[in-house]
Amino acid sequence: MKLKLVEDKSLKEALVSIAYGVYDKHIQRVIDVVEESRLQLKGIVDDCEHPVKIGDIYYVETVENKTFLYTESKVLENKEKLYKLEKLLQETSFVRISKSVLLNMNYLESVRPMHNYRLEAHLKNGEKQVINRHYIQRVKTYLDL
């Protein structure tokens, strides 16, 4: 796959054009990344609402019936239930890894086996999340393993 970048000062917003010989999973992933960059969720900090690009979110977690968005430097609350966010994010890089966590696979650095057929996910920001054994197949499917 080759990449061609063209700077055009007359454009008001970026234009992505994809030329391909055969439509495959790699082309679809490029399309998914571009489409993801436009999606935003509402995050709340100190009663102020902030738009958060989903590409900036490392993971989404539900704790005590509250949903939180974790970015590199912030934790924001979101009013949606996790299952609704999972449905909204199903065609993106987010994969459910446990009953309470959706992980942005773009921030997955590595995985390590644990006891009881679970995996420990190491994220690019140094955090760790546990991939429950019931959700390992979803992670494998996303990674084409």
BELHULIN-V986384 format. One record per run of one state. SS is the DSSP state (helix for helix, strand for strand, loop for the rest). FROM is the first residue (numbers start at 1). TO is the last residue. If there is no record, write none. Layout:
ss=SS from=FROM to=TO
ss=SS from=FROM to=TO
//
This chain:
ss=loop from=1 to=24
ss=helix from=25 to=36
ss=loop from=37 to=39
ss=strand from=40 to=45
ss=loop from=46 to=47
ss=strand from=48 to=53
ss=helix from=54 to=56
ss=strand from=57 to=63
ss=loop from=64 to=65
ss=strand from=66 to=71
ss=loop from=72 to=74
ss=strand from=75 to=78
ss=loop from=79 to=81
ss=helix from=82 to=88
ss=loop from=89 to=93
ss=strand from=94 to=98
ss=loop from=99 to=100
ss=strand from=101 to=104
ss=helix from=105 to=107
ss=strand from=108 to=113
ss=loop from=114 to=114
ss=helix from=115 to=117
ss=loop from=118 to=118
ss=strand from=119 to=123
ss=loop from=124 to=127
ss=strand from=128 to=131
ss=loop from=132 to=132
ss=helix from=133 to=143
ss=loop from=144 to=145
//
